[in-house]
Amino acid sequence: GLSICFRSPAYGLENISLYCVDTYKKMVCIRQATVDDLISMQNANLWCLPENYQMKYYFYHVLSWPQLLHVAEDFNGQIVGYVLAKMEEDAEIPHGHITSLAVLRTHRKLGLATKLMTAAQKAMVQVFDAEYVSLHVRKSNRAALHLYTKTLNYEIHDIEAKYYADDEDAYDMRKELQPEAAARRKKAGKGGKGEEKKEEEEKIGAEDKLTKSEDTTTQSSQGSTAEGIEVASEEKNIEITDLD
């Protein structure tokens, strides 16, 4: 059994239980991560996943997007799970990315991964107005695929060939966080730089057509003038002949 609560110092909700199911007096809190949690997060990563990161990468995340990092902490203060997330920089459409997700084997099958992902996704929308979130997962990781597709409603967007260090392919997965915003953007025809580029190309094409039309008119005018000069010259020659 498990008792789960959420705490978020960033939003002034510390020590306020948002969700709690009490069974075996065992408590796990989902809260925003701090710098003090980074070593424990790295340890959980080393225990659970083959994709590992240097400590500076964790610092980069917590200093850049502190609202997106969350941990699962048990009643002893041990970090038993985490989610490492970020916003994609310089993106045409604001969207987040799940860098890493892990839960210790002793605390799996308790819904912690879902709670961690939900917390990160909610912060992406509330803080950064993200329209969607993406992630990569190994094609062979069937448990993770089931979590993402069946529980969290992610969809496969693409396949990244040899994405991982051992050359295994990855599924590029995405989930819409604000479907209504995406629908409005598509309806308004604002598809980012690609749409602007298309409009610019159409404008240039119209200008080229106008230039060509003007050139044709000019050439036609010049041709008529030349013909008039030749006719006048011939008439002049005739007149001179007649005078002779």
C-alpha angles and dihedrals in degrees: 000000000000142000114208127190134174125226125181118182089180092066097038093255099121115152091006112126112221097174128015135168112180119203120126097016088255113137129199120178125202107210141154112279123243133200088264090063097056097091091050090048091052091049091051089050092052091050096047112029140046091215106081133177138206117250092252088065091057090048090051090056098044093046095045102038108013092160093063101055115089135174137198109228123190127216090271093056093253118144105235099170143005145182121218111199141162145176118257107247123227091011120157089222117035109246140153133230131211105225098181141352126187140163123187114251091242091063103039126119089040099100095252095130090054091048092049093048092047091052093051094046092049091052091050090059099038097045105026103021091235115187096200143357129225136196142171125234133178114259089229095053098097095168092055091045090054091050094049099042104033103030105026098030099233119160130213108253100174145335119251108208115224091353096155129066091253090053095252115150121246133213112233101216131188140187127196110234096180108026092170091057092051091048092051092049092051092046091051090049093237101142097156127248093339092064091044090051090051091051091048091051091050090050092050090048091053091049091050091052091050091049092049090049091052091048091052091050091049093048090048090050092048090049091052091049092050091049090050091052091050092049092048090049092050091049090050091051091050091051092050091050092051091050091054 
